[in-house]
Amino acid sequence: MIQAAITGERQVAFHEMPDPKAKADWAVVKVRASALCTEYKLWMAGQSQAVIGHEGVGEVVEVAERGPVSVGDRVVVLPQFSCGRCHLCMSGDYIYCEDSHDFAAVNGSMSGAGTFAHYTLKPAWLLPRVPEDVSYAQATMAIDGIGASFGGFEAIGVNSQDTVLVTGLGPVGLGAVVNARFRNARVIGVEPAPWRANRALEMGAEAVLDPNDPDILQRIRSLTEGRGVDCAVDCSGRVPAERLCIDATRRRGRVAFVGECRDELTITISTDMIRKGLTVVGSWLYNMGDYTKVMKVIRQSPLIDQLISHQLPMSQLQTGFGLLAKGEAAKIVVDPWA
């Protein structure tokens, strides 16, 4: 089979690899579509990666034993290789598992570990079915397109009475706009890239502000009768945006951090938390019990096809990375077989 890899700065290669084989409760999936995430940052930095892709959807083509999936099932390939036995996995919070499988030890190699490939190998319990009326491309949105922010929206209880601030309108942030509009919430976005800002407005954001505007906090207050937003969801993973979420949210409001960030954010407990009465959560994807809710958004939202801005053959993966690097795309989906 063919498997993609990042081999250097702005370089993608396609390697012949042995097909993965089903074993025990692990099933082989023929990848029909896979969405791009932040792999482009590794591509830009020249950080070689032999395995890339974690937002795949496809068809089960081989099982080793009877289990939750059968050959022919259309499935979402959920990320990670969670153990399936710990209390987190058993409660549906598999994404936080602390005892994940060593893929190479299970498979004997890294062939099939990623979804920018013809085939992938996955524990069968991490392969929820795709409804028949959902296309493969649309189903990829169940991972980071819609799913990344969905867990945050659930955690802070966003509803139709809320004004939501979404900072960072890249692919995940635009997915947050979809989630917010599906709940009939009002959306204020923050984004410097013109293409992304315009796409958010097309998708129903009431306003999109420039994070470099020194008066941005006052502009948010002017849009919210001086109170601040009810909820804020950061999808940028940037400290200034995280700080803005804290400052722009009203007293007794709710904040969810979704964008990955390894830099330090300073929070003063008394003034930022206690005296404001904020609820602040971190969220990484969603509980498996909410998968049907995520699929409901995908099936019923009129914005899903706007969230998918490009569909490309996998051979044009480098083109997709370039579009994301320039801030000129929402979710990009590739077909490994095209």
Phi, psi and omega in degrees: 000168177260135177226132182277154178211153170266123187248356180172188182297116181057036181233128175241139176232158179237119187249145170283127181228155175293144177295137174292154181241141177295145177205140182049235182262023176260134183245152176265132180242129171281114186285120180261336179200145177212130183269149177278144178238233183263017177302333182299334178292321175293321179298316179293323184277351181074027179272104184300137179220118180284338181233124177222157180099123178216019181233057187261158175219145179186205185239130177294126182242348179203133172231152180262338181208162178294135183195207186287344178233158179231160176303133181100344179294138172271127189221154166271136178264096182293148183287165180075169179236055187299153190290328181081004185238334185285172183295329179291313178298316183294334179269001179096351180269047185302331185297336181265008182306136180258005184225048184294154178295147169274105187302314182298325179291324179288316190263341183089351177195178178265011177293121180090009180281333180251175182249002167271069187198164177293322183225153174222156182242133187211146169303132188300331182288348177261026181235071178292148185285151177261128177301149184297333182270011178248128180287164177300315181299315179298321183294334177298339180291347179290349179263256186273340179301303177258321190295325184300318180270339183302316180299321177294319178298319177295318185296326182255006171063046179296133180221183187291348179270356189265147163259125186247130172267126176243114179259126183090099185253044168285197182305317180290319179295322176293326173297326176294325175298318177301312180298319181294315182292328177296330178269006181062028175275153176277140186238129167244125181253161175226121185193132179274335185282123184302317182299313182294319179298316180295320179296321179297319178295319177298329183271001172115003173295137181286324180208148173232122185255153179275124181296343180274357177290119181296342181258020187299321181296318178294325179294321177295317179296324180292336178274354184230033177054032176083355186275322193105168182284156177286322183221151174223139179231114178270125179244005185269329186070026180245136185302316179300324178290321177298319178296320179298321178301317178295313186287327186273349182274137182294168173297139184067020178274184185227140182230135175237130175261117183248322182289133180292135180208131178251004176273160184275135174249127179272122175238127176268113189304314183294304186283324184274329188247298187293308185289336176267341181066034183285147165258121182235125181229154167255144183219130179238102183061217186214163177292140182302334178295344180263007182303318181294329176292319177298316179295329177297318176299314181297320183286327190251340182287132177284358186262354185301317182290338173282332177293326177271099185274333183217142170234124188228156168291152182298335178298342179257027180304321180296323176299316179298316178300320180296320178297317179294321180297328179274356182072031184242035179204157170261240175273133176249131181242132178248152177252112182297342185258357182275000000 
